[in-house]
Amino acid sequence: MCDEERVLWMLLRDRRFADFKFRRQVPLGDYVVDFVCFGSKLVLELDGSQHAEPEQAAFDAERTRRLEAAGFRVARIWCGDLFKDREGAMEFIRTALHGALARPSPLVGEGGASEASDG
């Protein structure tokens, strides 16, 4: 688990964030997701700079498509955003948990964020 994941886990664990229950490093189908809230069917993924590379972005898009096909919504957050604008990142997660994001939407750091839901 990277530093950003540790920080986010400290904010999410034990229902610390809006009383939503999150689990970390959960296998879903062929993937292990960073965080999931089964109640809201929301997957949270923290993306480092390597996710901006075309090959990785294509892999992420397919992964998101498959997770969405399985009934989950996926919210992606750039790791740097968690440290630069923690409150903004947490507000993005809150919005995602309540299902208020439109589909499809760009990654955080690209003018928006990927869709999400959980509760």
N, CA, C and O atoms as a Tinker XYZ file with bonds, in Angstrom:
   476  protein
     1  N      0.855000   -1.172000    0.000000    73     2
     2  CA     0.000000    0.000000    0.000000    64     1     3
     3  C      0.903000    1.237000    0.000000    63     2     4     5
     4  O      1.817000    1.348000    0.816000    81     3
     5  N      0.635000    2.163000   -0.923000    73     3     6
     6  CA     1.448000    3.380000   -1.012000    64     5     7
     7  C      1.021000    4.386000    0.067000    63     6     8     9
     8  O     -0.007000    4.213000    0.722000    81     7
     9  N      1.820000    5.427000    0.233000    73     7    10
    10  CA     1.535000    6.435000    1.262000    64     9    11
    11  C      0.150000    7.047000    1.095000    63    10    12    13
    12  O     -0.568000    7.235000    2.077000    81    11
    13  N     -0.228000    7.359000   -0.135000    73    11    14
    14  CA    -1.531000    7.964000   -0.383000    64    13    15
    15  C     -2.658000    7.032000    0.038000    63    14    16    17
    16  O     -3.651000    7.471000    0.619000    81    15
    17  N     -2.499000    5.730000   -0.259000    73    15    18
    18  CA    -3.515000    4.752000    0.148000    64    17    19
    19  C     -3.604000    4.666000    1.664000    63    18    20    21
    20  O     -4.699000    4.542000    2.211000    81    19
    21  N     -2.467000    4.731000    2.348000    73    19    22
    22  CA    -2.485000    4.704000    3.818000    64    21    23
    23  C     -3.236000    5.912000    4.373000    63    22    24    25
    24  O     -4.041000    5.783000    5.296000    81    23
    25  N     -2.967000    7.078000    3.808000    73    23    26
    26  CA    -3.645000    8.299000    4.263000    64    25    27
    27  C     -5.149000    8.180000    4.033000    63    26    28    29
    28  O     -5.941000    8.462000    4.932000    81    27
    29  N     -5.541000    7.765000    2.831000    73    27    30
    30  CA    -6.970000    7.658000    2.541000    64    29    31
    31  C     -7.620000    6.599000    3.421000    63    30    32    33
    32  O     -8.747000    6.785000    3.880000    81    31
    33  N     -6.925000    5.494000    3.662000    73    31    34
    34  CA    -7.488000    4.449000    4.512000    64    33    35
    35  C     -7.725000    4.979000    5.929000    63    34    36    37
    36  O     -8.733000    4.645000    6.551000    81    35
    37  N     -6.824000    5.784000    6.432000    73    35    38
    38  CA    -7.016000    6.365000    7.773000    64    37    39
    39  C     -8.264000    7.254000    7.811000    63    38    40    41
    40  O     -8.915000    7.360000    8.850000    81    39
    41  N     -8.594000    7.879000    6.705000    73    39    42
    42  CA    -9.775000    8.740000    6.638000    64    41    43
    43  C    -11.070000    7.950000    6.444000    63    42    44    45
    44  O    -12.141000    8.410000    6.841000    81    43
    45  N    -10.978000    6.767000    5.839000    73    43    46
    46  CA   -12.172000    5.988000    5.500000    64    45    47
    47  C    -12.488000    4.866000    6.487000    63    46    48    49
    48  O    -13.656000    4.523000    6.669000    81    47
    49  N    -11.473000    4.293000    7.123000    73    47    50
    50  CA   -11.671000    3.081000    7.923000    64    49    51
    51  C    -12.608000    3.301000    9.106000    63    50    52    53
    52  O    -12.815000    4.428000    9.556000    81    51
    53  N    -13.161000    2.214000    9.590000    73    51    54
    54  CA   -14.029000    2.221000   10.775000    64    53    55
    55  C    -15.183000    3.210000   10.659000    63    54    56    57
    56  O    -15.581000    3.835000   11.642000    81    55
    57  N    -15.713000    3.343000    9.448000    73    55    58
    58  CA   -16.865000    4.234000    9.207000    64    57    59
    59  C    -16.577000    5.681000    9.588000    63    58    60    61
    60  O    -17.486000    6.413000    9.978000    81    59
    61  N    -15.316000    6.098000    9.476000    73    59    62
    62  CA   -14.932000    7.468000    9.845000    64    61    63
    63  C    -15.434000    8.511000    8.859000    63    62    64    65
    64  O    -15.530000    9.690000    9.200000    81    63
    65  N    -15.750000    8.096000    7.658000    73    63    66
    66  CA   -16.170000    9.058000    6.640000    64    65    67
    67  C    -17.661000    8.888000    6.375000    63    66    68    69
    68  O    -18.081000    7.946000    5.703000    81    67
    69  N    -18.448000    9.804000    6.909000    73    67    70
    70  CA   -19.896000    9.856000    6.666000    64    69    71
    71  C    -20.587000    8.537000    6.995000    63    70    72    73
    72  O    -21.646000    8.238000    6.442000    81    71
    73  N    -19.996000    7.747000    7.891000    73    71    74
    74  CA   -20.537000    6.472000    8.354000    64    73    75
    75  C    -20.664000    5.416000    7.247000    63    74    76    77
    76  O    -21.454000    4.481000    7.375000    81    75
    77  N    -19.894000    5.560000    6.165000    73    75    78
    78  CA   -19.865000    4.543000    5.119000    64    77    79
    79  C    -18.784000    3.526000    5.447000    63    78    80    81
    80  O    -17.694000    3.887000    5.889000    81    79
    81  N    -19.090000    2.254000    5.229000    73    79    82
    82  CA   -18.123000    1.187000    5.500000    64    81    83
    83  C    -17.329000    0.884000    4.232000    63    82    84    85
    84  O    -17.884000    0.490000    3.206000    81    83
    85  N    -16.036000    1.075000    4.332000    73    83    86
    86  CA   -15.125000    0.775000    3.229000    64    85    87
    87  C    -14.247000   -0.409000    3.588000    63    86    88    89
    88  O    -13.947000   -0.645000    4.758000    81    87
    89  N    -13.838000   -1.155000    2.563000    73    87    90
    90  CA   -12.818000   -2.191000    2.695000    64    89    91
    91  C    -11.706000   -1.835000    1.722000    63    90    92    93
    92  O    -11.939000   -1.168000    0.714000    81    91
    93  N    -10.484000   -2.290000    2.034000    73    91    94
    94  CA    -9.351000   -1.974000    1.160000    64    93    95
    95  C     -8.770000   -3.237000    0.554000    63    94    96    97
    96  O     -8.873000   -4.327000    1.118000    81    95
    97  N     -8.158000   -3.065000   -0.610000    73    95    98
    98  CA    -7.494000   -4.151000   -1.333000    64    97    99
    99  C     -8.415000   -5.372000   -1.450000    63    98   100   101
   100  O     -8.096000   -6.459000   -0.968000    81    99
   101  N     -9.551000   -5.167000   -2.096000    73    99   102
   102  CA   -10.582000   -6.198000   -2.205000    64   101   103
   103  C    -10.581000   -6.798000   -3.613000    63   102   104   105
   104  O    -10.639000   -6.063000   -4.599000    81   103
   105  N    -10.514000   -8.137000   -3.713000    73   103   106
   106  CA   -10.627000   -8.770000   -5.026000    64   105   107
   107  C    -12.065000   -8.650000   -5.549000    63   106   108   109
   108  O    -13.017000   -9.016000   -4.860000    81   107
   109  N    -12.206000   -8.138000   -6.763000    73   107   110
   110  CA   -13.500000   -8.082000   -7.458000    64   109   111
   111  C    -13.267000   -8.628000   -8.859000    63   110   112   113
   112  O    -12.644000   -7.968000   -9.691000    81   111
   113  N    -13.758000   -9.810000   -9.116000    73   111   114
   114  CA   -13.506000  -10.433000  -10.412000    64   113   115
   115  C    -12.019000  -10.645000  -10.608000    63   114   116   117
   116  O    -11.349000  -11.237000   -9.762000    81   115
   117  N    -11.508000  -10.159000  -11.728000    73   115   118
   118  CA   -10.089000  -10.323000  -12.063000    64   117   119
   119  C     -9.199000   -9.247000  -11.458000    63   118   120   121
   120  O     -7.992000   -9.240000  -11.700000    81   119
   121  N     -9.767000   -8.349000  -10.686000    73   119   122
   122  CA    -9.027000   -7.178000  -10.198000    64   121   123
   123  C     -9.018000   -7.117000   -8.678000    63   122   124   125
   124  O     -9.886000   -7.682000   -8.013000    81   123
   125  N     -8.028000   -6.428000   -8.146000    73   123   126
   126  CA    -8.006000   -6.064000   -6.727000    64   125   127
   127  C     -8.143000   -4.551000   -6.702000    63   126   128   129
   128  O     -7.275000   -3.830000   -7.193000    81   127
   129  N     -9.246000   -4.074000   -6.123000    73   127   130
   130  CA    -9.501000   -2.630000   -6.104000    64   129   131
   131  C     -8.899000   -2.022000   -4.849000    63   130   132   133
   132  O     -8.738000   -2.697000   -3.832000    81   131
   133  N     -8.569000   -0.739000   -4.933000    73   131   134
   134  CA    -7.958000   -0.060000   -3.789000    64   133   135
   135  C     -8.920000   -0.012000   -2.608000    63   134   136   137
   136  O     -8.569000   -0.405000   -1.495000    81   135
   137  N    -10.139000    0.473000   -2.858000    73   135   138
   138  CA   -11.148000    0.588000   -1.801000    64   137   139
   139  C    -12.516000    0.311000   -2.409000    63   138   140   141
   140  O    -12.761000    0.614000   -3.577000    81   139
   141  N    -13.409000   -0.269000   -1.603000    73   139   142
   142  CA   -14.782000   -0.477000   -2.061000    64   141   143
   143  C    -15.738000   -0.254000   -0.902000    63   142   144   145
   144  O    -15.462000   -0.627000    0.239000    81   143
   145  N    -16.863000    0.359000   -1.218000    73   143   146
   146  CA   -17.980000    0.478000   -0.289000    64   145   147
   147  C    -19.108000   -0.329000   -0.921000    63   146   148   149
   148  O    -19.744000    0.123000   -1.873000    81   147
   149  N    -19.354000   -1.523000   -0.391000    73   147   150
   150  CA   -20.349000   -2.401000   -0.984000    64   149   151
   151  C    -21.754000   -1.830000   -0.855000    63   150   152   153
   152  O    -22.587000   -2.042000   -1.736000    81   151
   153  N    -22.031000   -1.110000    0.228000    73   151   154
   154  CA   -23.356000   -0.537000    0.426000    64   153   155
   155  C    -23.757000    0.407000   -0.686000    63   154   156   157
   156  O    -24.931000    0.476000   -1.051000    81   155
   157  N    -22.804000    1.130000   -1.225000    73   155   158
   158  CA   -23.058000    2.082000   -2.308000    64   157   159
   159  C    -22.578000    1.559000   -3.652000    63   158   160   161
   160  O    -22.754000    2.222000   -4.674000    81   159
   161  N    -21.972000    0.377000   -3.659000    73   159   162
   162  CA   -21.415000   -0.198000   -4.879000    64   161   163
   163  C    -20.413000    0.766000   -5.514000    63   162   164   165
   164  O    -20.392000    0.952000   -6.730000    81   163
   165  N    -19.580000    1.377000   -4.661000    73   163   166
   166  CA   -18.581000    2.346000   -5.116000    64   165   167
   167  C    -17.179000    1.785000   -4.956000    63   166   168   169
   168  O    -16.800000    1.323000   -3.880000    81   167
   169  N    -16.421000    1.830000   -6.031000    73   167   170
   170  CA   -15.001000    1.485000   -6.019000    64   169   171
   171  C    -14.229000    2.792000   -6.078000    63   170   172   173
   172  O    -14.505000    3.646000   -6.921000    81   171
   173  N    -13.257000    2.948000   -5.179000    73   171   174
   174  CA   -12.354000    4.098000   -5.200000    64   173   175
   175  C    -10.982000    3.615000   -5.627000    63   174   176   177
   176  O    -10.445000    2.665000   -5.056000    81   175
   177  N    -10.418000    4.262000   -6.624000    73   175   178
   178  CA    -9.074000    3.942000   -7.085000    64   177   179
   179  C     -8.207000    5.183000   -6.969000    63   178   180   181
   180  O     -8.582000    6.257000   -7.440000    81   179
   181  N     -7.049000    5.036000   -6.344000    73   179   182
   182  CA    -6.059000    6.109000   -6.274000    64   181   183
   183  C     -5.059000    5.887000   -7.401000    63   182   184   185
   184  O     -4.440000    4.826000   -7.489000    81   183
   185  N     -4.905000    6.875000   -8.251000    73   183   186
   186  CA    -4.049000    6.737000   -9.424000    64   185   187
   187  C     -2.815000    7.614000   -9.323000    63   186   188   189
   188  O     -2.913000    8.822000   -9.104000    81   187
   189  N     -1.652000    6.995000   -9.484000    73   187   190
   190  CA    -0.395000    7.724000   -9.563000    64   189   191
   191  C     -0.153000    8.184000  -10.991000    63   190   192   193
   192  O     -0.972000    7.943000  -11.878000    81   191
   193  N      0.970000    8.844000  -11.207000    73   191   194
   194  CA     1.265000    9.432000  -12.517000    64   193   195
   195  C      1.332000    8.395000  -13.640000    63   194   196   197
   196  O      1.089000    8.731000  -14.799000    81   195
   197  N      1.656000    7.149000  -13.318000    73   195   198
   198  CA     1.738000    6.116000  -14.352000    64   197   199
   199  C      0.387000    5.889000  -15.027000    63   198   200   201
   200  O      0.338000    5.372000  -16.143000    81   199
   201  N     -0.707000    6.266000  -14.370000    73   199   202
   202  CA    -2.040000    6.073000  -14.943000    64   201   203
   203  C     -2.339000    7.072000  -16.057000    63   202   204   205
   204  O     -3.353000    6.947000  -16.743000    81   203
   205  N     -1.468000    8.061000  -16.241000    73   203   206
   206  CA    -1.618000    9.022000  -17.339000    64   205   207
   207  C     -1.010000    8.486000  -18.635000    63   206   208   209
   208  O     -1.269000    9.025000  -19.711000    81   207
   209  N     -0.207000    7.431000  -18.537000    73   207   210
   210  CA     0.403000    6.829000  -19.726000    64   209   211
   211  C     -0.689000    6.160000  -20.565000    63   210   212   213
   212  O     -1.583000    5.525000  -20.006000    81   211
   213  N     -0.638000    6.288000  -21.894000    73   211   214
   214  CA    -1.704000    5.760000  -22.756000    64   213   215
   215  C     -2.026000    4.281000  -22.528000    63   214   216   217
   216  O     -3.197000    3.905000  -22.476000    81   215
   217  N     -1.009000    3.451000  -22.395000    73   215   218
   218  CA    -1.256000    2.019000  -22.202000    64   217   219
   219  C     -1.981000    1.755000  -20.882000    63   218   220   221
   220  O     -2.926000    0.967000  -20.838000    81   219
   221  N     -1.541000    2.410000  -19.812000    73   219   222
   222  CA    -2.180000    2.231000  -18.510000    64   221   223
   223  C     -3.594000    2.816000  -18.518000    63   222   224   225
   224  O     -4.509000    2.237000  -17.933000    81   223
   225  N     -3.771000    3.957000  -19.178000    73   223   226
   226  CA    -5.098000    4.575000  -19.263000    64   225   227
   227  C     -6.078000    3.648000  -19.985000    63   226   228   229
   228  O     -7.244000    3.556000  -19.599000    81   227
   229  N     -5.609000    2.962000  -21.028000    73   227   230
   230  CA    -6.462000    2.012000  -21.750000    64   229   231
   231  C     -6.827000    0.834000  -20.847000    63   230   232   233
   232  O     -7.974000    0.389000  -20.836000    81   231
   233  N     -5.851000    0.333000  -20.093000    73   231   234
   234  CA    -6.110000   -0.752000  -19.147000    64   233   235
   235  C     -7.126000   -0.304000  -18.107000    63   234   236   237
   236  O     -8.063000   -1.039000  -17.795000    81   235
   237  N     -6.944000    0.910000  -17.564000    73   235   238
   238  CA    -7.865000    1.436000  -16.552000    64   237   239
   239  C     -9.276000    1.579000  -17.103000    63   238   240   241
   240  O    -10.248000    1.294000  -16.404000    81   239
   241  N     -9.394000    2.020000  -18.357000    73   239   242
   242  CA   -10.714000    2.186000  -18.968000    64   241   243
   243  C    -11.425000    0.838000  -19.087000    63   242   244   245
   244  O    -12.621000    0.740000  -18.814000    81   243
   245  N    -10.695000   -0.194000  -19.491000    73   243   246
   246  CA   -11.286000   -1.531000  -19.593000    64   245   247
   247  C    -11.655000   -2.057000  -18.210000    63   246   248   249
   248  O    -12.721000   -2.647000  -18.035000    81   247
   249  N    -10.806000   -1.852000  -17.255000    73   247   250
   250  CA   -11.069000   -2.271000  -15.870000    64   249   251
   251  C    -12.335000   -1.588000  -15.356000    63   250   252   253
   252  O    -13.201000   -2.234000  -14.766000    81   251
   253  N    -12.435000   -0.281000  -15.584000    73   251   254
   254  CA   -13.621000    0.461000  -15.161000    64   253   255
   255  C    -14.863000   -0.090000  -15.853000    63   254   256   257
   256  O    -15.894000   -0.287000  -15.210000    81   255
   257  N    -14.773000   -0.338000  -17.151000    73   255   258
   258  CA   -15.913000   -0.884000  -17.894000    64   257   259
   259  C    -16.376000   -2.206000  -17.296000    63   258   260   261
   260  O    -17.577000   -2.431000  -17.144000    81   259
   261  N    -15.439000   -3.074000  -16.958000    73   259   262
   262  CA   -15.802000   -4.382000  -16.393000    64   261   263
   263  C    -16.386000   -4.252000  -14.986000    63   262   264   265
   264  O    -17.337000   -4.952000  -14.638000    81   263
   265  N    -15.824000   -3.368000  -14.190000    73   263   266
   266  CA   -16.373000   -3.162000  -12.844000    64   265   267
   267  C    -17.780000   -2.572000  -12.925000    63   266   268   269
   268  O    -18.661000   -2.949000  -12.152000    81   267
   269  N    -17.987000   -1.649000  -13.860000    73   267   270
   270  CA   -19.324000   -1.077000  -14.043000    64   269   271
   271  C    -20.302000   -2.134000  -14.540000    63   270   272   273
   272  O    -21.463000   -2.144000  -14.129000    81   271
   273  N    -19.849000   -3.019000  -15.415000    73   271   274
   274  CA   -20.700000   -4.102000  -15.906000    64   273   275
   275  C    -21.102000   -5.039000  -14.769000    63   274   276   277
   276  O    -22.151000   -5.680000  -14.824000    81   275
   277  N    -20.260000   -5.112000  -13.740000    73   275   278
   278  CA   -20.554000   -5.940000  -12.566000    64   277   279
   279  C    -21.425000   -5.192000  -11.554000    63   278   280   281
   280  O    -21.732000   -5.720000  -10.485000    81   279
   281  N    -21.822000   -3.960000  -11.894000    73   279   282
   282  CA   -22.735000   -3.219000  -11.029000    64   281   283
   283  C    -22.099000   -2.195000  -10.114000    63   282   284   285
   284  O    -22.781000   -1.607000   -9.274000    81   283
   285  N    -20.807000   -1.973000  -10.260000    73   283   286
   286  CA   -20.113000   -0.981000   -9.427000    64   285   287
   287  C    -19.961000    0.321000  -10.195000    63   286   288   289
   288  O    -19.953000    0.335000  -11.426000    81   287
   289  N    -19.841000    1.399000   -9.462000    73   287   290
   290  CA   -19.423000    2.658000  -10.051000    64   289   291
   291  C    -17.998000    2.891000   -9.572000    63   290   292   293
   292  O    -17.631000    2.496000   -8.466000    81   291
   293  N    -17.210000    3.528000  -10.406000    73   291   294
   294  CA   -15.784000    3.682000  -10.134000    64   293   295
   295  C    -15.439000    5.161000  -10.065000    63   294   296   297
   296  O    -15.752000    5.930000  -10.973000    81   295
   297  N    -14.792000    5.543000   -8.978000    73   295   298
   298  CA   -14.300000    6.913000   -8.802000    64   297   299
   299  C    -12.783000    6.855000   -8.737000    63   298   300   301
   300  O    -12.216000    6.099000   -7.949000    81   299
   301  N    -12.134000    7.650000   -9.562000    73   299   302
   302  CA   -10.675000    7.689000   -9.598000    64   301   303
   303  C    -10.188000    9.025000   -9.076000    63   302   304   305
   304  O    -10.724000   10.079000   -9.420000    81   303
   305  N     -9.167000    8.966000   -8.242000    73   303   306
   306  CA    -8.583000   10.168000   -7.649000    64   305   307
   307  C     -7.084000   10.125000   -7.911000    63   306   308   309
   308  O     -6.435000    9.110000   -7.657000    81   307
   309  N     -6.538000   11.216000   -8.413000    73   307   310
   310  CA    -5.089000   11.309000   -8.581000    64   309   311
   311  C     -4.456000   11.387000   -7.197000    63   310   312   313
   312  O     -4.913000   12.144000   -6.341000    81   311
   313  N     -3.414000   10.612000   -6.984000    73   311   314
   314  CA    -2.722000   10.603000   -5.686000    64   313   315
   315  C     -2.325000   12.009000   -5.257000    63   314   316   317
   316  O     -2.519000   12.381000   -4.100000    81   315
   317  N     -1.779000   12.783000   -6.167000    73   315   318
   318  CA    -1.351000   14.137000   -5.837000    64   317   319
   319  C     -2.491000   15.005000   -5.341000    63   318   320   321
   320  O     -2.282000   15.874000   -4.494000    81   319
   321  N     -3.704000   14.782000   -5.859000    73   319   322
   322  CA    -4.856000   15.580000   -5.434000    64   321   323
   323  C     -5.196000   15.341000   -3.971000    63   322   324   325
   324  O     -5.696000   16.234000   -3.287000    81   323
   325  N     -4.923000   14.132000   -3.495000    73   323   326
   326  CA    -5.225000   13.828000   -2.097000    64   325   327
   327  C     -4.393000   14.699000   -1.163000    63   326   328   329
   328  O     -4.867000   15.091000   -0.097000    81   327
   329  N     -3.159000   15.004000   -1.552000    73   327   330
   330  CA    -2.306000   15.846000   -0.711000    64   329   331
   331  C     -2.476000   17.329000   -1.014000    63   330   332   333
   332  O     -2.432000   18.155000   -0.102000    81   331
   333  N     -2.671000   17.677000   -2.292000    73   331   334
   334  CA    -2.809000   19.089000   -2.664000    64   333   335
   335  C     -4.142000   19.680000   -2.225000    63   334   336   337
   336  O     -4.209000   20.837000   -1.809000    81   335
   337  N     -5.201000   18.882000   -2.319000    73   335   338
   338  CA    -6.546000   19.368000   -2.012000    64   337   339
   339  C     -7.340000   18.250000   -1.349000    63   338   340   341
   340  O     -8.285000   17.715000   -1.928000    81   339
   341  N     -6.945000   17.905000   -0.131000    73   339   342
   342  CA    -7.589000   16.796000    0.573000    64   341   343
   343  C     -9.085000   17.039000    0.733000    63   342   344   345
   344  O     -9.885000   16.130000    0.516000    81   343
   345  N     -9.468000   18.251000    1.110000    73   343   346
   346  CA   -10.895000   18.532000    1.298000    64   345   347
   347  C    -11.664000   18.367000   -0.005000    63   346   348   349
   348  O    -12.776000   17.840000   -0.009000    81   347
   349  N    -11.075000   18.815000   -1.111000    73   347   350
   350  CA   -11.716000   18.647000   -2.412000    64   349   351
   351  C    -11.848000   17.173000   -2.781000    63   350   352   353
   352  O    -12.880000   16.750000   -3.302000    81   351
   353  N    -10.804000   16.395000   -2.510000    73   351   354
   354  CA   -10.845000   14.959000   -2.797000    64   353   355
   355  C    -11.914000   14.271000   -1.956000    63   354   356   357
   356  O    -12.636000   13.406000   -2.453000    81   355
   357  N    -12.017000   14.653000   -0.687000    73   355   358
   358  CA   -13.017000   14.035000    0.185000    64   357   359
   359  C    -14.429000   14.455000   -0.226000    63   358   360   361
   360  O    -15.364000   13.660000   -0.122000    81   359
   361  N    -14.589000   15.672000   -0.682000    73   359   362
   362  CA   -15.901000   16.120000   -1.175000    64   361   363
   363  C    -16.270000   15.354000   -2.442000    63   362   364   365
   364  O    -17.432000   15.000000   -2.642000    81   363
   365  N    -15.281000   15.099000   -3.296000    73   363   366
   366  CA   -15.513000   14.287000   -4.486000    64   365   367
   367  C    -16.006000   12.895000   -4.089000    63   366   368   369
   368  O    -16.943000   12.370000   -4.690000    81   367
   369  N    -15.371000   12.298000   -3.075000    73   367   370
   370  CA   -15.790000   10.973000   -2.608000    64   369   371
   371  C    -17.204000   11.041000   -2.045000    63   370   372   373
   372  O    -18.021000   10.163000   -2.322000    81   371
   373  N    -17.499000   12.064000   -1.265000    73   371   374
   374  CA   -18.847000   12.216000   -0.696000    64   373   375
   375  C    -19.889000   12.293000   -1.825000    63   374   376   377
   376  O    -20.935000   11.648000   -1.759000    81   375
   377  N    -19.590000   13.080000   -2.847000    73   375   378
   378  CA   -20.497000   13.205000   -3.987000    64   377   379
   379  C    -20.664000   11.855000   -4.681000    63   378   380   381
   380  O    -21.773000   11.471000   -5.052000    81   379
   381  N    -19.560000   11.147000   -4.850000    73   379   382
   382  CA   -19.598000    9.833000   -5.488000    64   381   383
   383  C    -20.441000    8.851000   -4.677000    63   382   384   385
   384  O    -21.207000    8.073000   -5.245000    81   383
   385  N    -20.305000    8.885000   -3.374000    73   383   386
   386  CA   -21.068000    7.988000   -2.510000    64   385   387
   387  C    -22.567000    8.198000   -2.662000    63   386   388   389
   388  O    -23.352000    7.257000   -2.545000    81   387
   389  N    -22.949000    9.417000   -2.919000    73   387   390
   390  CA   -24.368000    9.735000   -3.054000    64   389   391
   391  C    -24.840000    9.656000   -4.500000    63   390   392   393
   392  O    -25.979000   10.006000   -4.810000    81   391
   393  N    -23.955000    9.191000   -5.383000    73   391   394
   394  CA   -24.334000    8.925000   -6.758000    64   393   395
   395  C    -24.628000   10.150000   -7.591000    63   394   396   397
   396  O    -25.371000   10.057000   -8.569000    81   395
   397  N    -24.072000   11.294000   -7.239000    73   395   398
   398  CA   -24.406000   12.537000   -7.932000    64   397   399
   399  C    -23.504000   12.838000   -9.120000    63   398   400   401
   400  O    -23.641000   13.897000   -9.731000    81   399
   401  N    -22.603000   11.956000   -9.460000    73   399   402
   402  CA   -21.705000   12.214000  -10.588000    64   401   403
   403  C    -22.333000   11.718000  -11.882000    63   402   404   405
   404  O    -22.997000   10.682000  -11.906000    81   403
   405  N    -22.119000   12.458000  -12.941000    73   403   406
   406  CA   -22.653000   12.070000  -14.250000    64   405   407
   407  C    -21.732000   11.059000  -14.910000    63   406   408   409
   408  O    -20.539000   11.029000  -14.611000    81   407
   409  N    -22.256000   10.241000  -15.790000    73   407   410
   410  CA   -21.458000    9.254000  -16.510000    64   409   411
   411  C    -21.389000    9.631000  -17.958000    63   410   412   413
   412  O    -22.395000   10.131000  -18.461000    81   411
   413  N    -20.326000    9.449000  -18.677000    73   411   414
   414  CA   -18.992000    9.252000  -18.133000    64   413   415
   415  C    -18.390000   10.600000  -17.779000    63   414   416   417
   416  O    -18.794000   11.629000  -18.321000    81   415
   417  N    -17.441000   10.595000  -16.888000    73   415   418
   418  CA   -16.779000   11.836000  -16.525000    64   417   419
   419  C    -15.284000   11.603000  -16.469000    63   418   420   421
   420  O    -14.844000   10.472000  -16.261000    81   419
   421  N    -14.487000   12.657000  -16.651000    73   419   422
   422  CA   -13.029000   12.498000  -16.683000    64   421   423
   423  C    -12.459000   12.196000  -15.307000    63   422   424   425
   424  O    -13.140000   12.321000  -14.289000    81   423
   425  N    -11.213000   11.803000  -15.302000    73   423   426
   426  CA   -10.506000   11.549000  -14.055000    64   425   427
   427  C    -10.305000   12.844000  -13.288000    63   426   428   429
   428  O    -10.247000   13.923000  -13.878000    81   427
   429  N    -10.200000   12.732000  -11.968000    73   427   430
   430  CA    -9.832000   13.891000  -11.165000    64   429   431
   431  C     -8.504000   14.396000  -11.704000    63   430   432   433
   432  O     -7.623000   13.602000  -12.033000    81   431
   433  N     -8.357000   15.692000  -11.795000    73   431   434
   434  CA    -7.145000   16.251000  -12.365000    64   433   435
   435  C     -7.279000   16.497000  -13.858000    63   434   436   437
   436  O     -6.426000   17.144000  -14.466000    81   435
   437  N     -8.352000   15.981000  -14.446000    73   435   438
   438  CA    -8.627000   16.202000  -15.859000    64   437   439
   439  C     -9.969000   16.914000  -16.014000    63   438   440   441
   440  O    -10.639000   16.776000  -17.037000    81   439
   441  N    -10.354000   17.672000  -14.995000    73   439   442
   442  CA   -11.575000   18.438000  -15.096000    64   441   443
   443  C    -12.762000   17.786000  -14.443000    63   442   444   445
   444  O    -13.883000   18.256000  -14.635000    81   443
   445  N    -12.579000   16.739000  -13.689000    73   443   446
   446  CA   -13.700000   16.074000  -13.041000    64   445   447
   447  C    -13.256000   14.804000  -12.392000    63   446   448   449
   448  O    -12.131000   14.699000  -11.905000    81   447
   449  N    -14.162000   13.809000  -12.382000    73   447   450
   450  CA   -13.830000   12.535000  -11.772000    64   449   451
   451  C    -14.709000   11.448000  -12.342000    63   450   452   453
   452  O    -15.746000   11.732000  -12.943000    81   451
   453  N    -14.308000   10.221000  -12.159000    73   451   454
   454  CA   -15.059000    9.085000  -12.637000    64   453   455
   455  C    -16.254000    8.821000  -11.735000    63   454   456   457
   456  O    -16.232000    9.195000  -10.562000    81   455
   457  N    -17.266000    8.203000  -12.243000    73   455   458
   458  CA   -18.513000    8.012000  -11.519000    64   457   459
   459  C    -18.368000    7.071000  -10.335000    63   458   460   461
   460  O    -17.476000    6.223000  -10.315000    81   459
   461  N    -19.252000    7.220000   -9.343000    73   459   462
   462  CA   -19.184000    6.384000   -8.160000    64   461   463
   463  C    -20.501000    6.344000   -7.428000    63   462   464   465
   464  O    -21.390000    7.159000   -7.675000    81   463
   465  N    -20.624000    5.372000   -6.510000    73   463   466
   466  CA   -21.823000    5.262000   -5.671000    64   465   467
   467  C    -21.566000    4.255000   -4.573000    63   466   468   469
   468  O    -20.893000    3.252000   -4.811000    81   467
   469  N    -22.080000    4.491000   -3.374000    73   467   470
   470  CA   -21.940000    3.527000   -2.267000    64   469   471
   471  C    -22.711000    4.023000   -1.070000    63   470   472   473
   472  O    -22.757000    5.235000   -0.860000    81   471
   473  N    -23.298000    3.199000   -0.297000    73   471   474
   474  CA   -23.972000    3.705000    0.859000    64   473   475
   475  C    -24.713000    2.648000    1.478000    63   474   476
   476  O    -25.370000    2.868000    2.495000    81   475
